[in-house]
Amino acid sequence: MNRRHRRHRRTPYVAGPGTASRPVIPFELVQDPPAADPAAAVEPPVPHGFGAPALPAEDLLLRAAAEATARGDEGRAVGIYQELLSRNPRHCTARVRLAALLERRGDHDTALAELDWVVGQQPDHVEALLHRGAVLGGLGRFTHAERDLAHAAHVDPTNPDAHCALGVVLSRAGLWRNAIPHLRRVVELDPSSATAYDHLGEALNKVDDLDGALQAFQRSTELRPNSAKALRGLGIVYDRLNRPAEAAQMYRRSRELAGA
């Protein structure tokens, strides 16, 4: 048979372990790629999964799924991800994003099963490690969450999300001193992150570094003046520094903003 007339059979969708049903929730919007320049040299496709080149159709499906979730069309989005995985069951990016949707929907077990599959194939997949660490941390499984997030930070040491997630998990586990270096690293990598300064201020307060905590919360309020959380943090630190008038002012502003 002439090769050009051969028809390829579609690979059936291969679900990760434990993925009997697939509810979906919104995930972040993927930016559209820039328009191609006809005069430019054609670049080779970027690999997805573990080694298989990404087909243009797969990129279009990823974009369509992101656009569908941005519109709130969850059923359409999950169908698109399943279509993509039927074409390429080893497409790790699609599985990770589907897992993120499942987690935000509250389907923790299925999300973990999908993420376990990806990490089993690609142990250094930072996005999968971050998502799995977040799910495990939310379930109170701090030791396992710390392991995943620490590995993500090791693989990508300049990733502020990895250090922030690790610092938050360590804080939730009560390991405040261990959390502080990671939270400091976050504000070094992303000085505009008010949330990171909030977490850092809380951790420093817990280890009685009141001057450091005060500076962190003050920086947070500079970045986000109407943050009720940062203002309340300032009130707590002012209280501990025996500055009751300033503490009362911060508490009052925090209550006003929280009730707005």
BAVO-632198 format. One record per atom (N, C-alpha, C): residue in three letters; x, y, z. Coordinates in steps of 0.001 Angstrom, whole numbers, plus 524288, in hexadecimal, padded with zeros to 5 digits. Layout:
BEGIN
alaXYZ ...
This chain:
BEGIN
met8035C7FB5280000 met800008000080000 met80379804D680000 asn801F6808A17FCD8 asn804EF80D7C7FCAE asn8050580FFD80215 arg809BD811A7803D6 arg80A4A813A080929 arg806DB8185B80A24 arg8062581B9C8062A arg803348206E80729 arg7FD6781F5380811 his7FB8F81AA68066D his7F60F8196580721 his7F5078160880BE3 arg7F91F814DA80EE1 arg7F834811D081396 arg7F551814F9817A6 arg7F1D68127B81A57 arg7EEF48151281E93 arg7F0FF812F7823BD his7F1FB8169B82743 his7F4138152682C5B his7EFA58146283027 arg7F00E8105B8332F arg7EC3280F8083748 arg7ED4F8130683BD8 arg7E93E8154383E31 arg7E9E8818AB842C5 arg7EB0C8156B8478E thr7EECC8173A84A7F thr7F01C8149784F60 thr7EBE1815A38535A pro7E9B3811BF855CF pro7E5A0812BF859BD pro7E7C8815C785E4D tyr7E472818F3860C8 tyr7E60281BF68655E tyr7E7A18184E869C3 val7EC518192986BBD val7EE5E815FC87004 val7EE4A81940874EA ala7EAE98180687877 ala7EA7681B0B87D4B ala7EEB1819748810F gly7F02881D1E8846C gly7F3A881BD0888B4 gly7F0CC8185988C8D pro7F39C816038902B pro7F11C8127E893D8 pro7ED0C815418971C gly7E892812C6897B1 gly7E48C814E189B24 gly7E15B8192F898BD thr7E191819DD89387 thr7DEC281E3D89122 thr7D9D781C4088E78 ala7D61081A9A891A7 ala7D13E8189788F71 ala7CDE581CEF88D36 ser7CDA58215D88FC9 ser7CA90825C388DEC ser7CDE882A9F88E01 arg7CC6B82E7F88ADD arg7CFC48330788A41 arg7CCAD8381288A9A pro7CB10839B888F47 pro7C8DD83EF988FBC pro7CD11842F588E9C val7CB9C847A788D55 val7CF7484B9288BC9 val7CE6A850AF88E8C ile7D2868539E88F5C ile7D222858D2891A5 ile7D5C985C6A88EA9 pro7D5108618988F2A pro7D82A8651688BE9 pro7DDEA864E088D2B phe7E117865CC8891D phe7E6BC8662F889C8 phe7E88686B1C88707 glu7ED6D86CB5887C4 glu7EF2A871B6885B8 glu7EF2E871D387FCA leu7EEA78767987DB3 leu7EE728773987814 leu7F3E9876D6875CE val7F47F873DC871B0 val7F9728738486EF2 val7F993877BE86ACE gln7FDD287AA886AA5 gln7FE2A87EE1866DA gln7FE8087CB286155 asp7FC2587F8C85DA0 asp7FC8C87DF485833 asp8022587EA78565A pro8042387B0D8532B pro8095D87BCD850FE pro809508803A84D14 pro80DCE882EA84C43 pro80DFA8871F8486C pro80D0E88509842F0 ala80B148887A83F8A ala80A18886ED83A2A ala80F348856683781 ala80EEF881448345F ala813A187F53831D3 ala8155D8831582D86 asp81A6E883BE82CF5 asp81CB2886EB828DF asp81DFB8835682449 pro81B6C883FD81FC6 pro81C648806E81B6B pro8220688067819B2 ala824D0884D081A97 ala82A338851A818DF ala82DF9882AA81CB3 ala82C11881868215B ala82F9987F6D8255C ala8307C879AA8246F ala834F7877DB82657 ala836248724B825FB ala8327786F4482976 val8310586A97827D5 val82D778675D82ADB val83081864C082F3B glu82EB28658D8341A glu831448632B83895 glu82F1585DB683975 pro8323B85A2883B85 pro83036854F183CB5 pro82C3D8553984114 pro82866851B484138 pro8246C851C884558 pro826C7850BB84AA9 val824508530184EBA val826248524885419 val8243884D068561A pro8279B849D885893 pro825D4844BC85A71 pro821EE8453585EDD his81E23841B185F04 his81A77841248634D his81ABF83B878652A gly8182883A7C8698A gly818388352886B99 gly81DC18339B86CB3 phe81F6B82F0286AFD phe824E582DA586B95 phe8274682C5986657 gly8282C830698635F gly82B2B82FE085EA8 gly8281583070859A5 ala822F882FA3859B2 ala81FE883011854EA ala81F50835CB85373 pro8206E8373F84E88 pro81FE383CBE84D07 pro81A3583E7284D2B ala819608435684ECA ala814118457784F11 ala8122B846C184998 leu80DB4844B584836 leu80B62845EE8432F leu8088F84B2884395 pro8083584E0483F52 pro80543852F383F7C pro7FFB9852338417B ala7FD4784DDB84019 ala7F7EF84CE7841E3 ala7F7B284CA0847D1 glu7FB9F84A6784A49 glu7FBA984A1184FF9 glu7FC1B84F7785263 asp7FF4B852CB8501D asp7FFB38582585218 asp7FA7985AFB851A0 leu7F7C385A1084D4E leu7F2AA85C8984C96 leu7EEBB85A8685090 leu7EEFA8557C851C3 leu7EB6C8534E855A4 leu7EC8F8557F85B13 leu7F1878560385C6D leu7F2E48586286174 leu7F0BC85DE4861D9 arg7F165860DF85DA7 arg7EF7E8663C85DB6 arg7E9878665985E27 ala7E6F4862E285B49 ala7E144862BF85B6B ala7DF4486144860D4 ala7E1EB85D9A86367 ala7E05685C15868B0 ala7E0F3860A286C76 ala7E5458637F86BFE ala7E627867FF86F63 ala7E20A86C2F86E7E glu7E0BA86D1686988 glu7DCC38710686854 glu7D76986F6086A61 ala7D64186A4E86A01 ala7D13B8686186BF1 ala7D0CC86908871DA thr7D4FE867CD874AB thr7D4CC8686E87A55 thr7D47986E2D87BCB ala7D7018718A878C5 ala7D6B48772B879E0 ala7D1268793287926 arg7CE41876DE8758D arg7C8CE8785E874BA arg7C525875CE8789C gly7C71D8721587BA8 gly7C3D586F3D87F51 gly7C10886AA587CDE asp7C28E869208782A asp7C029864B38757C asp7C31A85FBD87709 glu7C1F085DC987BBD glu7C5078599187DF4 glu7C45D8547687AF6 gly7BF94853428796E gly7BEB584E7187693 gly7C1BC84E4D8717B arg7C1C1852B586EBC arg7C4B285307869E7 arg7CA868524B86AE7 ala7CC82854A986F0C ala7D2148545887036 ala7D3C984EBC87162 val7D0D184C0687497 val7D25D846AD875DB val7D21C843388710F gly7CE468442286D9D gly7CDF684119868CD gly7D2B8841FA86557 ile7D48A846D28653F ile7D9228480B8620C ile7DDF28455986449 tyr7DE9D8458386972 tyr7E31D842D486BC5 tyr7E2E783CFA86AA6 gln7DE5283AB586AEB gln7DDD883524869D5 gln7DF03833F48641C glu7DD5C83764860A8 glu7DEA3836B685B1D glu7E487836F685A47 leu7E71383AB085CD6 leu7ECB983B2A85C53 leu7EF698363785E52 leu7ED9B8343C862C2 leu7F00382F8D864FD leu7EEC482AB1861D1 ser7EA8482AB685EE6 ser7E97B8264D85B72 ser7ED598263C856EC arg7EF4482AC485575 arg7F33182B1D8515A arg7F89E829E385377 asn7F9A082BB58582E asn7FECB82AF285A80 asn7FE1D829E986052 pro7FD70824F2861D7 pro7FC8C823B58675C pro8010D8254786AEA arg8059D82650868A9 arg80A2E827B086BCE arg80B0682D9086C2D his807268308A86AD9 his807978364986B02 his807188380E870B0 cys80B98838BC8732C cys80BA3839DC878CB cys8093983F2587A11 thr80A0484303876BC thr807D28482B877D1 thr801E9847E987833 ala7FF7484512874A3 ala7F9C184495874D2 ala7F7FD841E7879CD arg7FACA83DE187B76 arg7F95083B198803E arg7F9EC83E948850C val7FE20841A188535 val7FEF98450A889BA val7FAB58492C88A06 arg7F94984B61885A0 arg7F54B84F79885B3 arg7EFEB84D39886F4 leu7EEF1848938851F leu7EA158460488690 leu7E9FA844E988C6B ala7EE6C8433988E91 ala7EEB78424089430 ala7EDBD8473A8974F ala7EFC284BA089566 ala7EEDA8509289821 ala7E90E851E489833 leu7E661850C6893E2 leu7E0C3851B1893B8 leu7DDEB84E328979F leu7DF738495C897D1 leu7DCF7845B089B65 leu7DDCC847528A114 glu7E270849108A253 glu7E39784AB18A7AE glu7E04284F5C8A938 arg7DFDA853248A5D8 arg7DCB7857BF8A717 arg7D6F2856678A777 arg7D567852128A520 arg7D003850358A58D arg7CF3084D088AA82 gly7D37184B978AD28 gly7D3158488D8B1F4 gly7D3DA842C38B137 asp7D5248410C8AC82 asp7D60483B7A8AB79 asp7DBCD83A4E8AC5D his7DD5483A248B15D his7E2E0839A68B2BD his7E529834758B100 asp7E2538303C8B1BD asp7E47782B118B08D asp7E5A882A788AABF thr7E20F82C298A774 thr7E2FE82BA78A1D9 thr7E76482F4A8A01D ala7E78F833F28A253 ala7EBCD8378D8A10C ala7F1128352D8A283 leu7F162832DD8A721 leu7F64B830738A8C8 leu7F7C182BE88A541 ala7F3E3828DE8A38A ala7F50D8247B8A013 ala7F7688266489AF1 glu7F53F82A8D898CA glu7F76582CB9893F5 glu7FCF682EBD894D2 leu7FDC68317B8991D leu802F1833AA89A36 leu806DC82F6289B68 asp8052D82B4589E17 asp808A6826D289F17 asp80A7F82477899F2 trp806ED824168962E trp8084D821E189112 trp80C848252E88E76 val80BC482A5E88E90 val80F8C82DD088BFD val814DA82D8A88EA5 val814ED82DDE893D9 val819E882DC0896A7 val81C848286D89609 gly8195A8245889588 gly81B9B81F2D8948E gly81E7A81EEB88F63 gln81CA5821E188B83 gln81F31821FF8866A gln823948260888631 gln822C082A6F888BB gln8269482EB3888B5 gln82767830A288E46 pro82B0382E4889127 pro82BC082FAE896B5 pro82D498355B8979C asp82F52837FE8939E asp830F783D7589436 asp82D1484146891D1 his8285383FA0890F5 his824548430588E9D his82299846F3892C3 val8249B84BB489270 val823DF84F9389696 val81E1F850EF89755 glu81B42851AB8930F glu815BF853288938E glu812A284EEA89659 ala813C1849FE8950B ala81101845A8897A0 ala8127C8455789D63 leu817768461E89E9B leu81933845FF8A40E leu816A284A588A738 leu8164484EFF8A4E5 leu813D18535E8A7A9 leu80E10852418A8BE his80B518504D8A4D0 his805C884F2D8A599 his8050284ACB8A98E arg8082E846AA8A927 arg80783842578ACD5 arg808DA844118B260 gly80CF5847388B2ED gly80E4C849358B818 gly809F984C888BA68 ala8077084FAB8B716 ala80321852EF8B8F9 ala7FE8484F988BAB6 val7FD4884B858B7A4 val7F8F2848198B915 val7FA1F845578BE37 leu7FED08432D8BEAB leu800428405F8C373 leu80050844048C827 gly8024C848C78C766 gly8024A84C858CBB4 gly7FCCF84DE48CD6A gly7F94A84E848C99B gly7F3DD84FAE8CAE9 gly7F13784B4E8CDE1 leu7F31E846828CD19 leu7F0F9842008CFDB leu7F3B9841018D513 gly7F775844718D667 gly7FA3E843D58DB5D gly7FE9283FD28DB30 arg8000683E098D69B arg8043D83A2A8D616 arg8095083D288D51F phe80B0F83FD08D93A phe80F42843A48D8AE phe81480841348D746 thr815B483C9E8D951 thr81ABE83A388D82C thr81B3F839078D25E his81724836C48D022 his81744835928CA91 his8172D83A878C748 ala8142B83E5E8C8FD ala81400843578C626 ala8195B845F48C636 glu81BEA845FB8CAB9 glu8211B848628CB26 glu824F0845B48C776 arg824A08408D8C711 arg8283383DAE8C39E arg8277F83F5D8BDF0 asp822A083FB38BC30 asp821A7841408B6C7 asp82375846D78B5BD leu8222384A618B955 leu8235A84FE08B879 leu82930850F18B8EB ala82BCA84E2E8BC6D ala8317284EC78BCDE ala8342084CDF8B7E7 his83218848A68B5AA his83464846B18B0D1 his8336D84A8A8AC5C ala82ED384CD98AC2D ala82DB6850C18A829 ala83165855688A8A7 ala8325F857208AD6D ala835EF85B878AE4A ala83B8885A0F8ACEA his83CDB855168ADA0 his8421B8534C8AC35 his842BF853198A645 val83EB7851398A396 val83EF4850DE89DE6 val83F058564C89B70 asp83BE6859DE89D98 asp83B7785F2D89B7A asp83C468631989FEB pro8411E864098A175 pro8422F8673A8A61E pro8409C86CEF8A5A9 thr83F8F86ED78A0FB thr83DEC8744D8A065 thr83809874C589F97 asn83538870AE8A0DE asn82F82870BD8A054 asn82D20872BD8A56C pro82AF6877838A57F pro828DC879968AA68 pro82429876868AC64 asp8211C874438A8D8 asp81C87871438AA81 asp81E2186C828ADB2 ala8226986A038AC25 ala8243E865618AEFC ala825D9866DA8B488 his828D786B0E8B514 his82A9986CA78BA46 his8260C86E9E8BD9A cys82269871678BB30 cys81DF5873648BE29 cys81A9386EE58C01A ala8196486B2F8BCAF ala8162E866BD8BE46 ala818DB863998C28B leu81DF4862EA8C217 leu820DA860088C619 leu820CA862FA8CB44 gly8218A868208CB11 gly8215E86B358CFDB gly81C1386B048D278 val817F086B1C8CF5A val812A786AEA8D18D val8119B8659C8D40B val81329861688D171 val8124985C2C8D39E val8155385B7A8D8B4 leu81A2985D488D8C9 leu81D4185CE18DD9B leu81AD1860248E1FA ser818BD864AA8E09B ser81620867E58E489 ser8114D865288E6AD arg80E36862D68E336 arg809858601C8E4EC arg80ADC85B708E859 ala80F70859368E782 ala8112C854E28EAC6 ala8138D856C28EFE8 gly813DF85BEE8F0A9 gly8161A85E208F570 gly81C0285E7E8F55B leu81E7185DA18F0D6 leu8242785DDB8F05C leu825BD863498EE6A trp824C28671F8F1C9 trp8255586C8D8F02C trp82AED86DEA8EEA7 arg82EAD86C2D8F1A7 arg8342686D748F070 arg835D786B118EB40 asn833F6866698EA1C asn83542863FC8E51E asn832AF866D48E08B ala82E2F8692E8E198 ala82B5A86BE48DD6C ala82DEF871078DBEA ile8305A873AA8DF9C ile83244878FE8DEB5 ile8361D8796C8DA2C pro83A18875FB8D9B1 pro83DAF8769A8D53D pro83AF7876478CFF4 his8370A872F98CF85 his83444872858CA87 his830F3877618C97D leu82E9D879868CD8D leu82B7887E3B8CCD3 leu82EEE882F78CBA6 arg8337B8831B8CDF9 arg83731887428CC97 arg838E3886C28C6E2 arg8398E881EB8C538 arg83B1D881068BFC6 arg836DB882E08BC0A val831FF8823C8BD8A val82DB2883F38BA2E val82DFB889D18B949 val82EB788CD58BD7B val82EB3892888BCDD val833A3894668BA19 glu837C68913E8BA39 glu83C60892858B70E glu83B1F891C58B141 leu8388A88D798B008 leu8374888C438AA9A leu832CB88F948A882 asp82F1B890EB8ABE4 asp82A80893E88AA48 asp82957898118AE64 pro82C2589C788AE43 pro82B758A08C8B23E pro826128A30C8B234 ser822FB8A2138AE35 ser81DCC8A4798ADE7 ser819818A10B8B03D ser81AEF89C9A8B29C ser81704898FB8B4AD ser8156C89A888BA35 ala8110789D348BAAA ala80F0C89EA38BFD3 ala80DAB899C88C300 thr80B9C895CE8C06A thr80A30890FA8C325 thr80EEC88E7B8C5B5 ala8135988E7D8C2FF ala8181A88C3B8C53B ala819CE88F4A8CA0B tyr81958894798C9E3 tyr81ABC8979C8CE7C tyr817038967B8D308 asp81216895828D1EA asp80E69894088D60F asp8102688EFE8D8BC his8116288B038D593 his81316886028D7C9 his81836886A28DACC leu81BC6889C78D8AA leu820BC88AA28DB4C leu81FEB88D7A8E078 gly81C9D891768E07B gly81B928944A8E555 gly8193A890C48E979 glu815AD88D5B8E7E5 glu81350889BC8EB9F glu81762886158EDED ala81AC5883FA8EA95 ala81EC2880558EC78 ala8229F8830B8F028 leu82447887BF8EEB3 leu827FD88A938F1FF leu8258988BF68F741 asn8209788D4D8F74F asn81DE388E598FC3A asn81DD68897D8FFB5 lys81D09884EE8FD45 lys81CC18801390048 lys821EF87EB4902D9 val8265A8807890097 val82B7387F4F902F2 val82D808840D905F6 asp82A0A887D8906FB asp82B3C88C6A90A38 asp82F1589034907B7 asp82F918901790298 asp832948941C8FFDE asp82EC68987B8FE84 leu82D9F89BBE90271 leu8297F89FA0901CC leu82B108A3FB8FE15 asp830018A59B8FE2D asp831B58A9AB8FA88 asp8313D8A7BE8F4E2 gly832E98A2D98F3F7 gly832708A0A58EEB6 gly82CCA8A0178ED0D ala8296E89E638F0B2 ala823E689DC88EF7A ala821788A30D8EE30 leu822E38A7108F129 leu820CE8AC498F033 leu8224B8AE288EABE gln8273A8AD658E94A gln828FE8AF118E41C gln8261F8AC1D8DFCB ala8253F8A70B8E095 ala822978A3EB8DC95 ala81CF58A5BA8DBDB phe81A278A68A8E026 phe814B68A8448DFB2 phe8145B8ADD48DD8A gln8180E8B12C8DEFC gln818108B6778DCDA gln818E98B65F8D6F7 arg81C748B2F98D538 arg81D618B28F8CF9B arg818868B07B8CCD4 ser815CE8ACDB8CF50 ser811068AAC68CD08 ser80CF08AF0E8CC55 thr80C638B2718D043 thr8087E8B6A48CFE1 thr80A218BAC58CBE0 glu80F348BB678CB06 glu810EB8BEF58C6E2 glu80F498BCDE8C189 leu80FC48B7B48C0EA leu80E598B54B8BBF0 leu808778B4E48BB49 arg805B48B4208BFAC arg800078B3538BF7B arg7FDA18B6338C419 pro7FCBD8BB538C39A pro7FB1E8BE898C812 pro7F5F98BCDE8CA96 asn7F29A8BA5A8C7AF asn7ED7E8B8DD8C9CD asn7ED2C8B31B8CB42 ser7F1958B0DF8CCD5 ser7F1A58AB6A8CE74 ser7F0348AAFF8D439 ala7EB9C8A8E48D54B ala7E9ED8A8418DAB7 ala7ED9A8A4938DDA7 lys7EF958A0958DAFD lys7F30D89CCB8DD8A lys7F82589F548DF46 ala7FA888A2718DBCD ala7FF778A4FA8DD2C ala7FEB58A8E88E18E leu7FA688ABCE8E16D leu7F9618AFA88E589 leu7F8768ACF78EAC3 arg7F5C98A89B8EAB3 arg7F50B8A5AF8EF91 arg7FA478A39E8F190 gly7FD9F8A1CB8EDEB gly802D58A01B8EF80 gly805E68A4798F212 leu8057F8A9238EFD4 leu808188ADA18F238 leu805EE8AEAA8F7AF gly800CB8AE3C8F844 gly7FE798AF088FD72 gly800988AB379016A ile801268A6498FFF5 ile803338A25290386 ile808C28A3A69051C val80BF68A52E90152 val811708A6659028E val811CE8AB4E905E9 tyr80EBF8AF52904A8 tyr80ECA8B409907E3 tyr80D1D8B2C490D74 asp8094B8AF5B90E0D asp807AD8ADAB9133F asp80C3C8AB4491636 arg80F0F8A7DC913A7 arg8136A8A53191638 arg817F18A8E591752 leu8184B8AD2B91454 leu81C608B11591540 leu81A968B53491932 asn816038B45991B96 asn813E78B7F691F7F asn812FE8BD6691D2E arg810A18BD5E9187D arg80F298C244915F1 arg809458C21491503 pro806218C2A19193F pro800818C194918ED pro7FD888C5459155C ala7FF0B8CA3791524 ala7FC2C8CDEB911DC ala7FC998CC6190C12 glu801548CAFB90A69 glu802148C968904F6 glu7FF688C42C903E4 ala7FF9B8C0B1907CC ala7FCFD8BBA49072F ala7F71E8BC6990671 ala7F4CF8BFC990994 ala7EF2D8C0B79093A ala7EDB88C2F9903EA gln7F0F98C677901F0 gln7EFED8C8C48FCD0 gln7EFFF8C49B8F88B met7F3EB8C11A8F8C6 met7F44C8BCF78F4D0 met7EFB18B9318F531 tyr7EE378B7C98F9F5 tyr7E9B88B4478FAA8 tyr7E4BC8B6BF8F873 arg7E40C8BBBE8F97F arg7DF5B8BE678F7B3 arg7DF288BE938F1B5 arg7E3778BFE38EF4E arg7E3A18C00E8E985 arg7E2BB8BA9A8E73E ser7E4F88B6AF8E9CB ser7E4528B1598E7E1 ser7DE9A8AFB78E822 arg7DBF98B1008EC72 arg7D66A8AFA38ECF4 arg7D3298B2738E8E2 glu7D4658B7688E7F5 glu7D16B8BA678E417 glu7D1E88B8068DEAD leu7D6A78B6708DD52 leu7D7888B4318D81F leu7D5138AEC88D7B1 ala7D5738ABC18DBE1 ala7D33A8A67E8DBC6 ala7CD508A6B58DB48 gly7CADF8AAC38DD71 gly7C5398AB368DD30 gly7C33C8AE118D879 ala7C6E28B0188D54B ala7C5458B32A8D0B4 ala7C2FB8AFB18CC7B 
